[in-house]
Amino acid sequence: MFVFNELSHSSDLVPVQSPTTPVLGTILVWIPCFEVEIVLKEKNYLWLISSKVITDRYTVKEVGIPTNNSYIAGKLWQGVGETDTKELPIVCIHGWLDNANTFDPLLSLIMKPGRTCYAFDLPGHGKSPLSSRGYFDGFAEFLMAINRVMTEFKWNKIVLIGHSMGSVLSFSFSGIFPEFVAGYVGLDIVRSVPRNHIDSIRRLAYGITKIEKKLAEQAGPPTYSYDEILQRTYNGRKESVNLEGCKILLERGAIALPNNKYRFSHDIRVTVPASIPIPETVSEEMAKNLKCPVCIIKGDPGEYYEPKENFDSFIDFMRQNVSDFEFHYAPGTHHFHLNDPQPVAPIITQFLDLKVNSKTATDSRNASSKLSR
């Protein structure tokens, strides 16, 4: 289960030993503009520990999902107000070494009555620890995290919004498990960049060796002053995120220590590359297998992790093979959705309303019509 470490805005989740007797109940403690909520449920785990941000348009709760020997931390956004529109839940997946906060500015703009979004920290990122003690395969572990979110919330079908590595995961999940995805929004990147298999295995071997050496040499993770860790975040993302965006990421991406020191919260093992490169032919198979509406938004100039002509060629392939596909440019760097979501929010809102939710409503009416015959 989880306990609330401090009654503060940081909302740290700490794993502790579960009680032997199931406990049911709710504890509410009020802080100005925040509601700290603890909900204990059956099966000996804590379902919700929340620093709840409350506005006239939405609430945001800190929700932890138990996994095998670990948990997934995330933020549950829910629109405030009555609505007749039935929307499918949205799951937001961040990029490499980022966290759930990368979607804060964007979600604050697209929330409305009846809309539910869960932005979570991938294992080893933000407030989500790794469940594995040794080396782990990020690609498989991250895909399983999406499945665990769906299972815990009892969501049979979802909409995916992913940025960077999160977009690659969203694309892959949508192509491997199309029956579970009603819509996919990809921000700046789509597929895993095709790599030579031999080179990928070499990168993996060197990566594991490098991490093992660091772990053996270090007494603990390096620590920094706040200004230092802010600057490292800014430099490490090649100035793709402005300083205000870096501060938003550090709310979950850094851990405060005594003496005004900080360390990064991500697990060093997530810096090891995935062991299985995805060939271009497999990405094409996944694209052909997509059954949902797809919206890709590319930053301009954004970031190209492969030759631009290769990216453009794959977008053309998706246009030809995905029945409901749209492509847009948005001004900005690789983190355009975090730095300035104003140009992006209307595109996503229109896609959700006109493509995803309207299709969901039509499918529901058709299903009801068949049942009534």
Buried (B, 14 or more C-beta within 10 A) or exposed (E): BBEBEEEEEBBBBEBEEBEEEEEEEEEEEEEEEBBBBBBBBEEBBBBBBBBBBEEEBBBBBBBBBBBEEBBBBBBBBBBBEEEEEEBBBBBBBBBBBBBBBBBBBBBBBBBBBBBBBBBBBBBBBBBBBBBBEEBBBBBEBBBBBBEBBBEBBEBEBBBBBBBBBBBBBBBBBBBBBBEBBBBBBBBBBBBBBBBEEEEBBEBBEEBBEEBEEEEEEEEEBEBBEBEEBBBBBBEEBEEBBBEEBBBBBBBBBBBEEEEEBBBBBBBBBBBBBBBBBBBBEBBBBBBEBBBBBBBBBBBBEBBBBBEEEBBEEBBEBBEEBBEBBBBBBBBBBBBBBBBBBEBBBEBBBEBBBEBBBEBBBEEEEEEEEEEEE
